[in-house]
Amino acid sequence: MQQKYWEKTTMAYQFVKSRCLSLPQHAHAVYNALHSPVRQLRLAAVVRLRKYLSLQNVDERVDNVLALNIIPLLIEFLESYHDNLLQYETAWIITNIAAGSTQHTEALVAGDVTRHLIKVLSTSTNIEVQTQIIWALGNIAGDGAVFRDIILSAGVLDPLLYILTHYDKYDYMAVRITVWATANMCRGCRCSDPSWSLV
């Protein structure tokens, strides 16, 4: 058992030190790093995945990341209140996934990610974490009326309006992204305007 643990840890370290990430080639090593009890390995794996999703061929890359069955881990990392950097990088991954196809956004919503995003947004005191979460929620809401209404029903406007009415406590980027995301929450078309009861 101990030998297997060290094998997994060694593989995870090798992955973290490697210059490039290729999925699904490195899927096993990524999995080991994400599930490692070593905080530095988990964080390094999340950062590598975030950078991986920031490159070209976004849809294919998101498919590869989702194939890792990563959504439950994203929720776990997102709620790591003792580790703001891990929260921030996790929210950035979610933002990048939501920048993919509608099917990718649907996977996030089906995995209950939106509810946890709003929960952390409402309870976190870290501006960087809050800002990145708002960006993720704005991406999700911007992908269609169904996703927008799910987010509105979950009570997203309360924390957004708090930031806008206490803008002097936040930096320019936080306020700017909040304005953009709020606009996405209230935007519609002829047949899909948000319900006034939600707004």
C-alpha positions as CSV (number, residue, x, y, z in Angstrom):
1,M,0.0,0.0,0.0
2,Q,2.8,2.4,0.9
3,Q,4.7,1.6,-2.2
4,K,1.6,2.3,-4.3
5,Y,1.2,5.7,-2.6
6,W,4.8,6.6,-3.3
7,E,4.4,5.5,-6.9
8,K,1.4,7.8,-7.3
9,T,3.2,10.7,-5.6
10,T,6.3,10.3,-7.7
11,M,4.1,10.2,-10.9
12,A,2.3,13.4,-9.7
13,Y,5.6,15.2,-9.0
14,Q,7.0,14.2,-12.5
15,F,3.8,15.6,-14.1
16,V,4.1,18.9,-12.2
17,K,7.7,19.3,-13.2
18,S,7.1,18.4,-16.8
19,R,7.1,21.4,-19.2
20,C,3.9,20.6,-21.1
21,L,0.6,19.0,-20.4
22,S,-1.0,16.7,-22.9
23,L,-4.4,15.1,-22.3
24,P,-5.4,12.3,-22.4
25,Q,-1.8,11.2,-22.4
26,H,-1.1,12.6,-18.9
27,A,-4.6,11.9,-17.5
28,H,-3.4,9.4,-14.9
29,A,-0.7,11.6,-13.6
30,V,-3.1,14.6,-13.5
31,Y,-5.6,12.4,-11.5
32,N,-2.9,11.5,-9.0
33,A,-1.8,15.1,-8.5
34,L,-5.4,16.3,-8.1
35,H,-6.1,13.7,-5.5
36,S,-2.8,14.0,-3.7
37,P,-2.8,14.8,0.1
38,V,0.1,17.2,-0.7
39,R,-1.4,20.7,-1.1
40,Q,1.4,21.9,-3.4
41,L,0.7,19.0,-5.8
42,R,-3.0,19.7,-5.9
43,L,-2.5,23.4,-6.5
44,A,0.2,22.8,-9.2
45,A,-2.2,20.4,-11.0
46,V,-5.0,22.9,-10.9
47,V,-2.7,25.7,-12.3
48,R,-1.5,23.4,-15.1
49,L,-5.1,22.6,-16.0
50,R,-6.0,26.3,-16.0
51,K,-3.2,27.1,-18.3
52,Y,-4.0,24.1,-20.5
53,L,-7.5,25.5,-20.9
54,S,-6.2,28.9,-21.9
55,L,-4.7,27.7,-25.1
56,Q,-6.2,27.1,-28.6
57,N,-8.7,24.4,-29.4
58,V,-10.7,25.2,-26.3
59,D,-13.6,22.8,-27.0
60,E,-11.3,19.8,-27.4
61,R,-9.3,20.8,-24.3
62,V,-12.4,21.2,-22.2
63,D,-13.6,17.8,-23.3
64,N,-10.3,16.3,-22.2
65,V,-10.5,18.0,-18.8
66,L,-14.1,17.0,-18.2
67,A,-13.2,13.5,-19.1
68,L,-11.2,13.5,-15.8
69,N,-14.5,13.5,-14.0
70,I,-13.2,16.7,-12.4
71,I,-16.5,18.5,-11.5
72,P,-16.8,17.1,-8.0
73,L,-13.2,18.0,-7.3
74,L,-13.8,21.5,-8.6
75,I,-16.6,21.9,-6.1
76,E,-14.4,20.6,-3.3
77,F,-11.5,22.9,-4.2
78,L,-13.9,25.8,-4.7
79,E,-15.0,25.5,-1.1
80,S,-11.5,25.3,0.3
81,Y,-11.9,28.6,2.3
82,H,-8.5,28.1,4.0
83,D,-6.8,28.2,0.6
84,N,-7.7,31.3,-1.4
85,L,-5.2,30.6,-4.2
86,L,-6.7,27.1,-4.8
87,Q,-10.2,28.7,-4.8
88,Y,-9.1,31.4,-7.3
89,E,-7.4,28.9,-9.7
90,T,-10.4,26.6,-9.5
91,A,-12.8,29.4,-10.3
92,W,-10.6,30.3,-13.3
93,I,-10.8,26.7,-14.5
94,I,-14.6,26.9,-14.3
95,T,-14.6,30.2,-16.1
96,N,-12.6,28.6,-19.0
97,I,-14.9,25.6,-19.1
98,A,-17.9,27.9,-19.3
99,A,-16.1,29.6,-22.3
100,G,-16.4,26.4,-24.2
101,S,-19.5,25.0,-25.9
102,T,-23.1,25.0,-24.5
103,Q,-22.6,21.3,-23.7
104,H,-19.7,22.3,-21.5
105,T,-21.7,24.9,-19.7
106,E,-24.5,22.3,-19.3
107,A,-22.1,19.9,-17.7
108,L,-21.2,22.6,-15.1
109,V,-24.8,23.3,-14.3
110,A,-25.8,19.6,-14.2
111,G,-22.9,19.1,-11.7
112,D,-24.4,21.8,-9.4
113,V,-21.4,24.0,-9.9
114,T,-23.4,27.2,-10.1
115,R,-25.0,26.8,-6.7
116,H,-21.5,26.3,-5.1
117,L,-20.2,29.3,-7.0
118,I,-22.9,31.5,-5.6
119,K,-22.4,30.1,-2.1
120,V,-18.7,30.9,-2.2
121,L,-19.3,34.3,-3.8
122,S,-21.7,35.1,-0.9
123,T,-19.4,33.9,1.9
124,S,-15.9,34.6,0.7
125,T,-14.0,37.7,1.8
126,N,-11.3,37.5,-0.8
127,I,-11.9,40.0,-3.6
128,E,-9.8,38.1,-6.2
129,V,-11.8,34.9,-5.5
130,Q,-15.1,36.8,-5.7
131,T,-14.1,38.5,-9.0
132,Q,-13.2,35.2,-10.7
133,I,-16.4,33.6,-9.5
134,I,-18.4,36.4,-10.9
135,W,-16.6,36.1,-14.3
136,A,-17.5,32.3,-14.3
137,L,-21.1,33.1,-13.5
138,G,-21.2,35.7,-16.2
139,N,-19.9,33.2,-18.7
140,I,-22.5,30.7,-17.7
141,A,-25.4,33.1,-17.8
142,G,-24.3,34.4,-21.1
143,D,-24.6,31.0,-22.7
144,G,-28.4,31.0,-22.7
145,A,-31.6,31.9,-21.1
146,V,-32.0,28.6,-19.3
147,F,-28.6,28.9,-17.6
148,R,-29.3,32.5,-16.8
149,D,-32.6,31.7,-15.1
150,I,-31.1,28.9,-13.1
151,I,-28.5,31.3,-11.8
152,L,-31.0,34.0,-11.1
153,S,-33.2,31.5,-9.2
154,A,-30.3,30.6,-7.0
155,G,-30.1,34.1,-5.8
156,V,-27.0,35.5,-7.6
157,L,-28.3,39.1,-7.7
158,D,-27.9,39.7,-4.0
159,P,-24.1,39.3,-3.8
160,L,-23.7,41.1,-7.1
161,L,-25.8,44.1,-6.0
162,Y,-23.9,44.1,-2.7
163,I,-20.7,44.6,-4.6
164,L,-22.2,47.3,-6.8
165,T,-23.6,49.2,-3.9
166,H,-20.4,48.9,-1.9
167,Y,-18.1,49.6,-4.9
168,D,-15.8,51.7,-2.9
169,K,-14.6,48.6,-1.0
170,Y,-13.7,46.8,-4.3
171,D,-11.1,47.4,-7.0
172,Y,-11.9,48.6,-10.5
173,M,-11.7,45.2,-12.1
174,A,-14.1,43.6,-9.6
175,V,-16.7,46.3,-10.2
176,R,-16.2,46.2,-14.0
177,I,-16.7,42.4,-14.1
178,T,-19.7,42.6,-11.8
179,V,-21.4,45.2,-14.0
180,W,-20.8,42.9,-17.0
181,A,-22.0,39.8,-15.3
182,T,-25.1,41.6,-13.9
183,A,-25.9,42.7,-17.5
184,N,-25.7,39.1,-18.6
185,M,-28.1,38.1,-15.8
186,C,-30.7,40.6,-17.0
187,R,-30.2,40.3,-20.7
188,G,-32.7,38.5,-22.9
189,C,-34.3,38.5,-26.3
190,R,-38.0,38.7,-27.4
191,C,-38.9,35.2,-26.1
192,S,-36.5,34.8,-23.3
193,D,-36.4,37.9,-21.2
194,P,-35.8,37.1,-17.5
195,S,-38.8,36.9,-15.3
196,W,-39.3,40.1,-13.3
197,S,-39.8,37.9,-10.2
198,L,-36.2,36.8,-10.6
199,V,-34.7,40.2,-11.3
